[in-house]
Amino acid sequence: MKKEFVGRIGVGLLGGIAVSYLITVGISITLGDGNYYPCVPGLVEQFGSEIMAVIIQTILSALLGAGFAGSSFIWEKDDWSLLKQTGSYFAVVAVLMMSVAYVCQWMEHSLKGVLSYFAIFFAIFVVVWLIQYAIWKRRISKLNAKIADKN
């Protein structure tokens, strides 16, 4: 269990960095001026140099990925209801996401900015949760059908 937890966190660290990098590439392409933007200008101002801002963003993205991956063990708590699992997982990842997004200036530092970012995060969470729920419901139905056929 400990080895799997550490393994998930390691994969999450790398995954967080990869996703962050891909997002910066996507944003740079979207801006369409031919330049690469590794982070928001406000982060550069805050930390005094582009390299320091990129290092901070990379570390925080790695921690975010590790947090998402590590907290995935919540879904394996068989003695918890689906509501408790969902609420606990959402609370953990929402705090992580909002904290990292705020520090990295991925959101406007205002009440409107925080609420907008949270609303987007919540909407994405709900869509992903519903897709995962449908996938698992289908898998369970198939397993139950196989069991019924054997009996």
Rosetta constraint file for C-alpha pairs under 8 A:
AtomPair CA 1 CA 5 HARMONIC 6.14 0.50
AtomPair CA 2 CA 6 HARMONIC 6.18 0.50
AtomPair CA 3 CA 7 HARMONIC 6.06 0.50
AtomPair CA 4 CA 8 HARMONIC 6.07 0.50
AtomPair CA 5 CA 9 HARMONIC 6.24 0.50
AtomPair CA 5 CA 70 HARMONIC 6.34 0.50
AtomPair CA 5 CA 73 HARMONIC 7.84 0.50
AtomPair CA 6 CA 10 HARMONIC 6.15 0.50
AtomPair CA 6 CA 70 HARMONIC 7.98 0.50
AtomPair CA 7 CA 11 HARMONIC 6.24 0.50
AtomPair CA 8 CA 12 HARMONIC 5.93 0.50
AtomPair CA 8 CA 66 HARMONIC 7.43 0.50
AtomPair CA 8 CA 69 HARMONIC 5.59 0.50
AtomPair CA 8 CA 70 HARMONIC 6.13 0.50
AtomPair CA 9 CA 13 HARMONIC 6.04 0.50
AtomPair CA 9 CA 65 HARMONIC 7.66 0.50
AtomPair CA 9 CA 66 HARMONIC 4.55 0.50
AtomPair CA 9 CA 67 HARMONIC 7.25 0.50
AtomPair CA 9 CA 69 HARMONIC 5.60 0.50
AtomPair CA 9 CA 70 HARMONIC 5.36 0.50
AtomPair CA 10 CA 14 HARMONIC 6.53 0.50
AtomPair CA 10 CA 66 HARMONIC 6.77 0.50
AtomPair CA 11 CA 15 HARMONIC 5.92 0.50
AtomPair CA 11 CA 66 HARMONIC 7.36 0.50
AtomPair CA 11 CA 69 HARMONIC 7.56 0.50
AtomPair CA 12 CA 16 HARMONIC 5.86 0.50
AtomPair CA 12 CA 62 HARMONIC 7.05 0.50
AtomPair CA 12 CA 64 HARMONIC 7.89 0.50
AtomPair CA 12 CA 65 HARMONIC 4.36 0.50
AtomPair CA 12 CA 66 HARMONIC 4.17 0.50
AtomPair CA 12 CA 67 HARMONIC 7.34 0.50
AtomPair CA 12 CA 68 HARMONIC 6.94 0.50
AtomPair CA 12 CA 69 HARMONIC 5.08 0.50
AtomPair CA 12 CA 70 HARMONIC 7.58 0.50
AtomPair CA 13 CA 17 HARMONIC 6.49 0.50
AtomPair CA 13 CA 61 HARMONIC 7.61 0.50
AtomPair CA 13 CA 62 HARMONIC 4.19 0.50
AtomPair CA 13 CA 63 HARMONIC 6.09 0.50
AtomPair CA 13 CA 64 HARMONIC 7.46 0.50
AtomPair CA 13 CA 65 HARMONIC 5.05 0.50
AtomPair CA 13 CA 66 HARMONIC 4.70 0.50
AtomPair CA 14 CA 18 HARMONIC 6.15 0.50
AtomPair CA 14 CA 62 HARMONIC 6.32 0.50
AtomPair CA 14 CA 65 HARMONIC 7.29 0.50
AtomPair CA 15 CA 19 HARMONIC 6.03 0.50
AtomPair CA 15 CA 62 HARMONIC 7.29 0.50
AtomPair CA 15 CA 65 HARMONIC 5.88 0.50
AtomPair CA 16 CA 20 HARMONIC 6.09 0.50
AtomPair CA 16 CA 61 HARMONIC 5.00 0.50
AtomPair CA 16 CA 62 HARMONIC 4.65 0.50
AtomPair CA 16 CA 63 HARMONIC 7.24 0.50
AtomPair CA 16 CA 64 HARMONIC 6.16 0.50
AtomPair CA 16 CA 65 HARMONIC 3.93 0.50
AtomPair CA 16 CA 66 HARMONIC 7.09 0.50
AtomPair CA 17 CA 21 HARMONIC 6.13 0.50
AtomPair CA 17 CA 58 HARMONIC 5.94 0.50
AtomPair CA 17 CA 59 HARMONIC 7.89 0.50
AtomPair CA 17 CA 61 HARMONIC 5.45 0.50
AtomPair CA 17 CA 62 HARMONIC 5.17 0.50
AtomPair CA 17 CA 65 HARMONIC 7.40 0.50
AtomPair CA 18 CA 22 HARMONIC 6.16 0.50
AtomPair CA 19 CA 23 HARMONIC 6.13 0.50
AtomPair CA 20 CA 24 HARMONIC 6.37 0.50
AtomPair CA 20 CA 58 HARMONIC 7.49 0.50
AtomPair CA 20 CA 61 HARMONIC 6.28 0.50
AtomPair CA 21 CA 25 HARMONIC 6.32 0.50
AtomPair CA 21 CA 38 HARMONIC 7.64 0.50
AtomPair CA 22 CA 26 HARMONIC 6.11 0.50
AtomPair CA 23 CA 27 HARMONIC 6.09 0.50
AtomPair CA 24 CA 28 HARMONIC 6.05 0.50
AtomPair CA 24 CA 36 HARMONIC 7.72 0.50
AtomPair CA 24 CA 37 HARMONIC 6.31 0.50
AtomPair CA 24 CA 38 HARMONIC 5.55 0.50
AtomPair CA 24 CA 39 HARMONIC 6.87 0.50
AtomPair CA 25 CA 29 HARMONIC 6.15 0.50
AtomPair CA 25 CA 36 HARMONIC 6.89 0.50
AtomPair CA 25 CA 37 HARMONIC 7.47 0.50
AtomPair CA 25 CA 38 HARMONIC 7.71 0.50
AtomPair CA 26 CA 30 HARMONIC 6.09 0.50
AtomPair CA 27 CA 31 HARMONIC 6.21 0.50
AtomPair CA 27 CA 37 HARMONIC 7.46 0.50
AtomPair CA 28 CA 32 HARMONIC 6.57 0.50
AtomPair CA 28 CA 33 HARMONIC 7.87 0.50
AtomPair CA 28 CA 34 HARMONIC 7.57 0.50
AtomPair CA 28 CA 35 HARMONIC 6.46 0.50
AtomPair CA 28 CA 36 HARMONIC 5.17 0.50
AtomPair CA 28 CA 37 HARMONIC 5.51 0.50
AtomPair CA 29 CA 33 HARMONIC 7.80 0.50
AtomPair CA 29 CA 34 HARMONIC 7.36 0.50
AtomPair CA 29 CA 36 HARMONIC 7.84 0.50
AtomPair CA 38 CA 54 HARMONIC 6.56 0.50
AtomPair CA 39 CA 43 HARMONIC 6.82 0.50
AtomPair CA 39 CA 44 HARMONIC 7.48 0.50
AtomPair CA 39 CA 50 HARMONIC 7.91 0.50
AtomPair CA 39 CA 53 HARMONIC 7.12 0.50
AtomPair CA 39 CA 54 HARMONIC 6.43 0.50
AtomPair CA 39 CA 57 HARMONIC 7.53 0.50
AtomPair CA 40 CA 44 HARMONIC 6.93 0.50
AtomPair CA 40 CA 104 HARMONIC 7.84 0.50
AtomPair CA 40 CA 105 HARMONIC 6.91 0.50
AtomPair CA 40 CA 106 HARMONIC 7.36 0.50
AtomPair CA 41 CA 45 HARMONIC 6.39 0.50
AtomPair CA 42 CA 46 HARMONIC 6.07 0.50
AtomPair CA 42 CA 105 HARMONIC 6.82 0.50
AtomPair CA 43 CA 47 HARMONIC 6.20 0.50
AtomPair CA 43 CA 53 HARMONIC 5.66 0.50
AtomPair CA 43 CA 104 HARMONIC 6.22 0.50
AtomPair CA 43 CA 105 HARMONIC 6.34 0.50
AtomPair CA 44 CA 48 HARMONIC 5.67 0.50
AtomPair CA 44 CA 49 HARMONIC 5.23 0.50
AtomPair CA 44 CA 50 HARMONIC 4.99 0.50
AtomPair CA 44 CA 52 HARMONIC 7.45 0.50
AtomPair CA 44 CA 53 HARMONIC 5.17 0.50
AtomPair CA 45 CA 49 HARMONIC 6.87 0.50
AtomPair CA 46 CA 53 HARMONIC 7.83 0.50
AtomPair CA 47 CA 52 HARMONIC 6.09 0.50
AtomPair CA 47 CA 53 HARMONIC 5.68 0.50
AtomPair CA 48 CA 52 HARMONIC 7.12 0.50
AtomPair CA 48 CA 53 HARMONIC 7.63 0.50
AtomPair CA 49 CA 53 HARMONIC 6.26 0.50
AtomPair CA 50 CA 54 HARMONIC 6.11 0.50
AtomPair CA 51 CA 55 HARMONIC 6.13 0.50
AtomPair CA 52 CA 56 HARMONIC 6.17 0.50
AtomPair CA 53 CA 57 HARMONIC 6.07 0.50
AtomPair CA 54 CA 58 HARMONIC 5.94 0.50
AtomPair CA 55 CA 59 HARMONIC 6.16 0.50
AtomPair CA 56 CA 60 HARMONIC 6.11 0.50
AtomPair CA 56 CA 104 HARMONIC 7.92 0.50
AtomPair CA 57 CA 61 HARMONIC 5.91 0.50
AtomPair CA 57 CA 104 HARMONIC 6.07 0.50
AtomPair CA 58 CA 62 HARMONIC 6.09 0.50
AtomPair CA 59 CA 63 HARMONIC 6.24 0.50
AtomPair CA 60 CA 64 HARMONIC 6.04 0.50
AtomPair CA 60 CA 100 HARMONIC 6.17 0.50
AtomPair CA 60 CA 104 HARMONIC 7.98 0.50
AtomPair CA 61 CA 65 HARMONIC 6.17 0.50
AtomPair CA 61 CA 100 HARMONIC 7.44 0.50
AtomPair CA 62 CA 66 HARMONIC 6.13 0.50
AtomPair CA 63 CA 67 HARMONIC 5.98 0.50
AtomPair CA 64 CA 68 HARMONIC 6.26 0.50
AtomPair CA 64 CA 96 HARMONIC 6.29 0.50
AtomPair CA 64 CA 97 HARMONIC 6.71 0.50
AtomPair CA 64 CA 100 HARMONIC 7.11 0.50
AtomPair CA 65 CA 69 HARMONIC 6.14 0.50
AtomPair CA 66 CA 70 HARMONIC 5.78 0.50
AtomPair CA 67 CA 71 HARMONIC 5.89 0.50
AtomPair CA 67 CA 93 HARMONIC 7.01 0.50
AtomPair CA 67 CA 96 HARMONIC 7.10 0.50
AtomPair CA 68 CA 72 HARMONIC 6.39 0.50
AtomPair CA 68 CA 93 HARMONIC 6.09 0.50
AtomPair CA 69 CA 73 HARMONIC 7.95 0.50
AtomPair CA 71 CA 89 HARMONIC 6.52 0.50
AtomPair CA 71 CA 92 HARMONIC 7.26 0.50
AtomPair CA 71 CA 93 HARMONIC 7.67 0.50
AtomPair CA 72 CA 76 HARMONIC 7.64 0.50
AtomPair CA 72 CA 89 HARMONIC 7.40 0.50
AtomPair CA 73 CA 77 HARMONIC 7.14 0.50
AtomPair CA 74 CA 85 HARMONIC 5.95 0.50
AtomPair CA 74 CA 88 HARMONIC 7.40 0.50
AtomPair CA 74 CA 89 HARMONIC 6.36 0.50
AtomPair CA 75 CA 85 HARMONIC 5.92 0.50
AtomPair CA 75 CA 86 HARMONIC 7.86 0.50
AtomPair CA 75 CA 89 HARMONIC 7.83 0.50
AtomPair CA 77 CA 85 HARMONIC 7.42 0.50
AtomPair CA 80 CA 84 HARMONIC 5.99 0.50
AtomPair CA 80 CA 85 HARMONIC 6.25 0.50
AtomPair CA 81 CA 85 HARMONIC 6.21 0.50
AtomPair CA 82 CA 86 HARMONIC 5.96 0.50
AtomPair CA 83 CA 87 HARMONIC 5.95 0.50
AtomPair CA 84 CA 88 HARMONIC 5.92 0.50
AtomPair CA 85 CA 89 HARMONIC 5.97 0.50
AtomPair CA 86 CA 90 HARMONIC 5.90 0.50
AtomPair CA 87 CA 91 HARMONIC 6.03 0.50
AtomPair CA 88 CA 92 HARMONIC 6.28 0.50
AtomPair CA 89 CA 93 HARMONIC 6.15 0.50
AtomPair CA 90 CA 94 HARMONIC 5.67 0.50
AtomPair CA 90 CA 125 HARMONIC 7.99 0.50
AtomPair CA 91 CA 95 HARMONIC 6.16 0.50
AtomPair CA 92 CA 96 HARMONIC 6.33 0.50
AtomPair CA 93 CA 97 HARMONIC 5.83 0.50
AtomPair CA 94 CA 98 HARMONIC 5.85 0.50
AtomPair CA 94 CA 121 HARMONIC 7.86 0.50
AtomPair CA 95 CA 99 HARMONIC 5.96 0.50
AtomPair CA 96 CA 100 HARMONIC 6.13 0.50
AtomPair CA 97 CA 101 HARMONIC 5.87 0.50
AtomPair CA 98 CA 102 HARMONIC 5.93 0.50
AtomPair CA 98 CA 114 HARMONIC 7.97 0.50
AtomPair CA 98 CA 117 HARMONIC 8.00 0.50
AtomPair CA 98 CA 118 HARMONIC 7.21 0.50
AtomPair CA 99 CA 103 HARMONIC 6.27 0.50
AtomPair CA 100 CA 104 HARMONIC 5.94 0.50
AtomPair CA 101 CA 105 HARMONIC 5.83 0.50
AtomPair CA 101 CA 106 HARMONIC 4.92 0.50
AtomPair CA 101 CA 107 HARMONIC 6.30 0.50
AtomPair CA 102 CA 106 HARMONIC 6.26 0.50
AtomPair CA 102 CA 107 HARMONIC 6.09 0.50
AtomPair CA 102 CA 108 HARMONIC 7.98 0.50
AtomPair CA 102 CA 109 HARMONIC 7.14 0.50
AtomPair CA 102 CA 114 HARMONIC 7.97 0.50
AtomPair CA 105 CA 109 HARMONIC 7.36 0.50
AtomPair CA 107 CA 113 HARMONIC 5.69 0.50
AtomPair CA 107 CA 114 HARMONIC 6.46 0.50
AtomPair CA 107 CA 117 HARMONIC 6.28 0.50
AtomPair CA 108 CA 112 HARMONIC 7.67 0.50
AtomPair CA 108 CA 113 HARMONIC 4.41 0.50
AtomPair CA 108 CA 114 HARMONIC 6.68 0.50
AtomPair CA 109 CA 113 HARMONIC 5.95 0.50
AtomPair CA 109 CA 114 HARMONIC 6.73 0.50
AtomPair CA 110 CA 114 HARMONIC 6.14 0.50
AtomPair CA 111 CA 115 HARMONIC 6.05 0.50
AtomPair CA 112 CA 116 HARMONIC 5.93 0.50
AtomPair CA 113 CA 117 HARMONIC 6.08 0.50
AtomPair CA 114 CA 118 HARMONIC 6.05 0.50
AtomPair CA 115 CA 119 HARMONIC 6.02 0.50
AtomPair CA 116 CA 120 HARMONIC 6.29 0.50
AtomPair CA 117 CA 121 HARMONIC 6.14 0.50
AtomPair CA 118 CA 122 HARMONIC 5.94 0.50
AtomPair CA 119 CA 123 HARMONIC 6.09 0.50
AtomPair CA 120 CA 124 HARMONIC 6.22 0.50
AtomPair CA 121 CA 125 HARMONIC 6.09 0.50
AtomPair CA 122 CA 126 HARMONIC 6.15 0.50
AtomPair CA 123 CA 127 HARMONIC 6.28 0.50
AtomPair CA 124 CA 128 HARMONIC 6.14 0.50
AtomPair CA 125 CA 129 HARMONIC 5.95 0.50
AtomPair CA 126 CA 130 HARMONIC 6.07 0.50
AtomPair CA 127 CA 131 HARMONIC 6.26 0.50
AtomPair CA 128 CA 132 HARMONIC 6.13 0.50
AtomPair CA 129 CA 133 HARMONIC 5.98 0.50
AtomPair CA 130 CA 134 HARMONIC 6.17 0.50
AtomPair CA 131 CA 135 HARMONIC 6.23 0.50
AtomPair CA 132 CA 136 HARMONIC 6.13 0.50
AtomPair CA 133 CA 137 HARMONIC 5.97 0.50
AtomPair CA 134 CA 138 HARMONIC 6.15 0.50
AtomPair CA 135 CA 139 HARMONIC 6.28 0.50
AtomPair CA 136 CA 140 HARMONIC 6.07 0.50
AtomPair CA 137 CA 141 HARMONIC 6.18 0.50
AtomPair CA 138 CA 142 HARMONIC 6.27 0.50
AtomPair CA 139 CA 143 HARMONIC 6.26 0.50
AtomPair CA 140 CA 144 HARMONIC 6.07 0.50
AtomPair CA 141 CA 145 HARMONIC 6.10 0.50
AtomPair CA 142 CA 146 HARMONIC 6.27 0.50
AtomPair CA 143 CA 147 HARMONIC 6.23 0.50
AtomPair CA 144 CA 148 HARMONIC 6.08 0.50
AtomPair CA 145 CA 149 HARMONIC 6.13 0.50
AtomPair CA 146 CA 150 HARMONIC 6.33 0.50
AtomPair CA 147 CA 151 HARMONIC 6.36 0.50
